[in-house]
Amino acid sequence: MKKTIITILIFSCLYGLYSFFNSKNNSQSMNVENLGLLLNQIKIGQEVSLKNLTDFDWDQVYIVPPYSDPKSLNNIQGLERIESSIQVSDTINLIIFVKENQLTNYAEIPRDKADFSFVTRKEFKSDEAIFVKKKSPVGTTFINKFKK
C-alpha cells in the first residue's frame, strides 16, 4: 500500500512538472485552431477586430502571406522563435502579434478557415486590425476595413 502511494505521488509530480514546462514552452504560440475556428465562424459581410479575439496585449499585427519570410520584417525582436512553414506553403497565412517591437504571439491560420491574401496592407496597429469577410472566386476572404 505504501509503495502504491509513493508511486502515485511520483507520477503526479512528474505529470505536474511536464504540464508546467510544456505550457511555458508553448506560451508564444496561440492555439491556432481556436483563432482559425473563430475567424471561420464570421459571417460574410461581418466585421471582426483581431483585438477582440485575442486575450493578450499587443500594439501591432503583421499579416504574412504564403511564401514570405517573416524574418524580413524589420526591427522586431524574437522572430527567430517563430516555427512556421509559411515560406514553403500556400495553405496558410501567418499572423504575428507585436508589442513595442517585441514578438508577443503568432498563429499559422489555415487559408480554408480564414484567408487574408487580399488585404491591401501587411501591418496594422491594434485599433486598425479590423477586417471584413467577403465572398471571393475561391470561397471567402478577409479584407482590411481601413485602407491606409
TORKOL-4160 file (C-alpha; in steps of 0.2 Angstrom, whole numbers, padded with zeros to 4 digits, m for minus):
148
<pt num="1" X="0000" Y="0000" Z="0000"/>
<pt num="2" X="0014" Y="0012" Z="0005"/>
<pt num="3" X="0023" Y="0008" Z="m0012"/>
<pt num="4" X="0007" Y="0011" Z="m0022"/>
<pt num="5" X="0005" Y="0029" Z="m0014"/>
<pt num="6" X="0023" Y="0033" Z="m0017"/>
<pt num="7" X="0022" Y="0028" Z="m0035"/>
<pt num="8" X="0006" Y="0038" Z="m0037"/>
<pt num="9" X="0014" Y="0053" Z="m0029"/>
<pt num="10" X="0030" Y="0052" Z="m0040"/>
<pt num="11" X="0019" Y="0050" Z="m0056"/>
<pt num="12" X="0008" Y="0065" Z="m0051"/>
<pt num="13" X="0024" Y="0076" Z="m0048"/>
<pt num="14" X="0031" Y="0071" Z="m0065"/>
<pt num="15" X="0015" Y="0075" Z="m0073"/>
<pt num="16" X="0014" Y="0092" Z="m0065"/>
<pt num="17" X="0032" Y="0096" Z="m0070"/>
<pt num="18" X="0028" Y="0090" Z="m0088"/>
<pt num="19" X="0012" Y="0101" Z="m0088"/>
<pt num="20" X="0021" Y="0116" Z="m0081"/>
<pt num="21" X="0036" Y="0116" Z="m0093"/>
<pt num="22" X="0025" Y="0111" Z="m0108"/>
<pt num="23" X="0014" Y="0126" Z="m0105"/>
<pt num="24" X="0029" Y="0138" Z="m0103"/>
<pt num="25" X="0037" Y="0132" Z="m0119"/>
<pt num="26" X="0021" Y="0135" Z="m0129"/>
<pt num="27" X="0017" Y="0152" Z="m0122"/>
<pt num="28" X="0022" Y="0161" Z="m0138"/>
<pt num="29" X="0011" Y="0151" Z="m0150"/>
<pt num="30" X="m0008" Y="0154" Z="m0148"/>
<pt num="31" X="m0019" Y="0140" Z="m0150"/>
<pt num="32" X="m0020" Y="0141" Z="m0169"/>
<pt num="33" X="m0036" Y="0130" Z="m0170"/>
<pt num="34" X="m0046" Y="0142" Z="m0159"/>
<pt num="35" X="m0042" Y="0158" Z="m0169"/>
<pt num="36" X="m0044" Y="0149" Z="m0185"/>
<pt num="37" X="m0061" Y="0142" Z="m0180"/>
<pt num="38" X="m0067" Y="0159" Z="m0173"/>
<pt num="39" X="m0062" Y="0168" Z="m0189"/>
<pt num="40" X="m0071" Y="0154" Z="m0199"/>
<pt num="41" X="m0087" Y="0157" Z="m0189"/>
<pt num="42" X="m0088" Y="0175" Z="m0195"/>
<pt num="43" X="m0102" Y="0178" Z="m0207"/>
<pt num="44" X="m0100" Y="0186" Z="m0225"/>
<pt num="45" X="m0101" Y="0205" Z="m0223"/>
<pt num="46" X="m0097" Y="0204" Z="m0205"/>
<pt num="47" X="m0083" Y="0214" Z="m0197"/>
<pt num="48" X="m0070" Y="0207" Z="m0185"/>
<pt num="49" X="m0057" Y="0215" Z="m0174"/>
<pt num="50" X="m0042" Y="0204" Z="m0170"/>
<pt num="51" X="m0041" Y="0214" Z="m0154"/>
<pt num="52" X="m0057" Y="0207" Z="m0148"/>
<pt num="53" X="m0052" Y="0189" Z="m0152"/>
<pt num="54" X="m0035" Y="0189" Z="m0143"/>
<pt num="55" X="m0033" Y="0189" Z="m0124"/>
<pt num="56" X="m0015" Y="0196" Z="m0123"/>
<pt num="57" X="m0008" Y="0213" Z="m0125"/>
<pt num="58" X="m0001" Y="0219" Z="m0142"/>
<pt num="59" X="0000" Y="0235" Z="m0152"/>
<pt num="60" X="0004" Y="0229" Z="m0170"/>
<pt num="61" X="0000" Y="0214" Z="m0180"/>
<pt num="62" X="0008" Y="0208" Z="m0196"/>
<pt num="63" X="m0001" Y="0198" Z="m0209"/>
<pt num="64" X="0012" Y="0187" Z="m0218"/>
<pt num="65" X="0006" Y="0179" Z="m0234"/>
<pt num="66" X="0011" Y="0162" Z="m0241"/>
<pt num="67" X="0029" Y="0160" Z="m0247"/>
<pt num="68" X="0035" Y="0175" Z="m0237"/>
<pt num="69" X="0049" Y="0176" Z="m0224"/>
<pt num="70" X="0043" Y="0183" Z="m0208"/>
<pt num="71" X="0061" Y="0187" Z="m0203"/>
<pt num="72" X="0061" Y="0200" Z="m0217"/>
<pt num="73" X="0051" Y="0211" Z="m0205"/>
<pt num="74" X="0062" Y="0225" Z="m0199"/>
<pt num="75" X="0065" Y="0230" Z="m0181"/>
<pt num="76" X="0055" Y="0216" Z="m0172"/>
<pt num="77" X="0064" Y="0206" Z="m0158"/>
<pt num="78" X="0060" Y="0187" Z="m0156"/>
<pt num="79" X="0056" Y="0182" Z="m0174"/>
<pt num="80" X="0068" Y="0168" Z="m0173"/>
<pt num="81" X="0056" Y="0159" Z="m0161"/>
<pt num="82" X="0043" Y="0158" Z="m0174"/>
<pt num="83" X="0041" Y="0140" Z="m0181"/>
<pt num="84" X="0031" Y="0141" Z="m0197"/>
<pt num="85" X="0030" Y="0133" Z="m0214"/>
<pt num="86" X="0024" Y="0149" Z="m0222"/>
<pt num="87" X="0040" Y="0151" Z="m0233"/>
<pt num="88" X="0035" Y="0134" Z="m0242"/>
<pt num="89" X="0016" Y="0133" Z="m0241"/>
<pt num="90" X="0002" Y="0142" Z="m0249"/>
<pt num="91" X="m0011" Y="0134" Z="m0237"/>
<pt num="92" X="m0008" Y="0146" Z="m0223"/>
<pt num="93" X="m0006" Y="0164" Z="m0218"/>
<pt num="94" X="0005" Y="0169" Z="m0203"/>
<pt num="95" X="m0002" Y="0182" Z="m0191"/>
<pt num="96" X="0012" Y="0190" Z="m0180"/>
<pt num="97" X="0007" Y="0200" Z="m0164"/>
<pt num="98" X="0020" Y="0213" Z="m0158"/>
<pt num="99" X="0021" Y="0224" Z="m0143"/>
<pt num="100" X="0034" Y="0238" Z="m0143"/>
<pt num="101" X="0043" Y="0229" Z="m0157"/>
<pt num="102" X="0044" Y="0213" Z="m0147"/>
<pt num="103" X="0036" Y="0197" Z="m0153"/>
<pt num="104" X="0021" Y="0193" Z="m0141"/>
<pt num="105" X="0012" Y="0179" Z="m0151"/>
<pt num="106" X="0009" Y="0172" Z="m0168"/>
<pt num="107" X="m0003" Y="0160" Z="m0177"/>
<pt num="108" X="m0002" Y="0150" Z="m0193"/>
<pt num="109" X="m0020" Y="0151" Z="m0199"/>
<pt num="110" X="m0026" Y="0139" Z="m0212"/>
<pt num="111" X="m0032" Y="0148" Z="m0228"/>
<pt num="112" X="m0048" Y="0137" Z="m0228"/>
<pt num="113" X="m0053" Y="0144" Z="m0211"/>
<pt num="114" X="m0048" Y="0162" Z="m0214"/>
<pt num="115" X="m0039" Y="0169" Z="m0230"/>
<pt num="116" X="m0030" Y="0186" Z="m0228"/>
<pt num="117" X="m0022" Y="0185" Z="m0246"/>
<pt num="118" X="m0032" Y="0201" Z="m0251"/>
<pt num="119" X="m0028" Y="0213" Z="m0238"/>
<pt num="120" X="m0020" Y="0229" Z="m0245"/>
<pt num="121" X="m0008" Y="0231" Z="m0231"/>
<pt num="122" X="0003" Y="0219" Z="m0221"/>
<pt num="123" X="0005" Y="0229" Z="m0205"/>
<pt num="124" X="m0009" Y="0236" Z="m0194"/>
<pt num="125" X="m0010" Y="0245" Z="m0177"/>
<pt num="126" X="m0021" Y="0236" Z="m0164"/>
<pt num="127" X="m0036" Y="0248" Z="m0167"/>
<pt num="128" X="m0034" Y="0246" Z="m0186"/>
<pt num="129" X="m0034" Y="0227" Z="m0186"/>
<pt num="130" X="m0052" Y="0226" Z="m0192"/>
<pt num="131" X="m0057" Y="0215" Z="m0206"/>
<pt num="132" X="m0072" Y="0211" Z="m0216"/>
<pt num="133" X="m0076" Y="0194" Z="m0223"/>
<pt num="134" X="m0081" Y="0194" Z="m0241"/>
<pt num="135" X="m0085" Y="0182" Z="m0254"/>
<pt num="136" X="m0071" Y="0178" Z="m0267"/>
<pt num="137" X="m0070" Y="0167" Z="m0283"/>
<pt num="138" X="m0062" Y="0153" Z="m0272"/>
<pt num="139" X="m0073" Y="0154" Z="m0257"/>
<pt num="140" X="m0071" Y="0168" Z="m0244"/>
<pt num="141" X="m0058" Y="0180" Z="m0239"/>
<pt num="142" X="m0054" Y="0194" Z="m0226"/>
<pt num="143" X="m0051" Y="0212" Z="m0232"/>
<pt num="144" X="m0045" Y="0226" Z="m0221"/>
<pt num="145" X="m0058" Y="0239" Z="m0216"/>
<pt num="146" X="m0045" Y="0253" Z="m0216"/>
<pt num="147" X="m0035" Y="0255" Z="m0232"/>
<pt num="148" X="m0022" Y="0267" Z="m0225"/>
